[in-house]
């Protein structure tokens, strides 16, 4: 509540800055009181494992926009039209969803034109806050499907079987992650294990919608003995996502050492090294962790570091792939279905409530999980045999818009 009051006071100060000392004082007191009361009401109505109600989040975003708008006006001398346009544009960009990115500038421009016509001397703080609140309110009406949802807060891993609860304990994941994890778990580490698969057996995935007995033997062999195969990859990026991905890769993926997909075929021609590092209870013992590590051949720069697990629930089998990040993981839980001709499909949009994508914070002391469901992300992996070799297509979509297909050619080493 103290943070909310402080935020409100800062917002009120920025609104009153253009009218002198008394206006600043009144604005600070009023803003602090409004945000403090709103925070108290929101918390009283907030249920366990829920994020604060939408109206309180919109109010808080307006409070954040006010001082930023004031700063933009003070530094550049921009009027309410420009400030409102900037506020809407930034708010839209933070929405990430392409539709929201396009909506933000439109709402900001509309709000700015209203100020330009009706109140041309409006303080920049008011223009910015109004544009952001208008955008968030309209976006909430147009996009009712929640793209991110708080599933659980500080719960034991058993509550969330679809989450891989393995985090990175350093700021860089990299190809040495499984070795570092073995030191934490105390198991036997085997680098580049021979004749190991990303799953122990496809039979673990059997269920009402999937019969492993119908899978082509070569497809089964790939999943159960992945290290027998080499992979060539060709990425197909949609044009609309390329600028954002280049920014993400430079600022996030490469410094993180995780999820750095080739941008084009020329990069992919550097070659992909595929290996599985394992952790077991003893040399030659039961494998408890399977880390499939893909990196560029020439530099060993990581492309993906994924921990592959299977589990069963209510008669269904699932594959969960955890991608470790500092103090957390991003998990994809996929349901299996048969593909015509003996192929296998793993899809995050299954009918069961287990499938999907989950961003999780892992408490390093207690091991408890705080997890968000990322409904806006989807993927589908198709693997099939063709002419004595394997083919695969790994398709990704964001907010319902396809943005990447990874085409694999898989052959025996």
Number of C-alpha atoms within 10 A of each C-alpha: 14 11 12 21 22 18 22 28 26 21 32 28 26 27 27 21 21 16 10 9 12 11 17 21 16 15 22 24 18 18 24 25 18 16 25 21 14 20 22 13 13 18 15 10 11 13 11 10 16 13 15 15 15 13 15 16 17 18 21 20 16 24 29 19 29 30 24 19 28 27 16 20 20 13 9 9 13 15 20 29 24 22 31 33 25 23 32 34 24 17 25 26 17 12 16 14 18 16 15 21 18 16 20 28 23 17 26 30 22 17 26 28 18 16 21 16 9 10 13 14 11 16 23 31 33 25 32 34 29 23 32 32 24 20 26 26 15 14 18 15 10 11 12 8 11 11 15 15 15 17 17 19 17 15 17 16 16 11 11 16 16 28 27 27 26 23 24 21 17 13 12 18 26 24 23 14 21 27 18 16 18 17 12 10 11 12 19 19 22 19 15 16 15 15 12 21 23 25 20 16 15 21 14 16 22 18 19 9 12 20 15 20 12 15 21 16 13 18 21 24 17 21 19 18 19 23 22 18 18 17 19 17 21 19 20 16 18 12 9 11 15 14 9 10 17 14 11 13 19 12 11 15 21 19 14 19 21 26 21 22 20 21 16 13 12 11 15 17 14 15 16 23 18 21 23 26 22 26 26 19 15 11 12 9 10 12 18 13 21 24 27 23 25 23 23 18 15 10 8 14 18 25 23 23 27 26 25 23 21 21 14 15 12 7 9 18 22 24 25 26 26 28 25 27 25 16 17 24 25 25 27 26 29 28 25 26 21 18 17 11 12 18 23 24 20 21 24 25 19 15 9 13 8 20 22 25 27 26 23 29 23 26 16 14 6 10 16 20 24 22 24 20 20 22 19 17 21 22 21 18 19 20 24 22 19 11 6 9 14 20 20 21 19 18 18 19 15 19 17 13 16 16 17 19 20 17 19 19 15 20 15 13 8
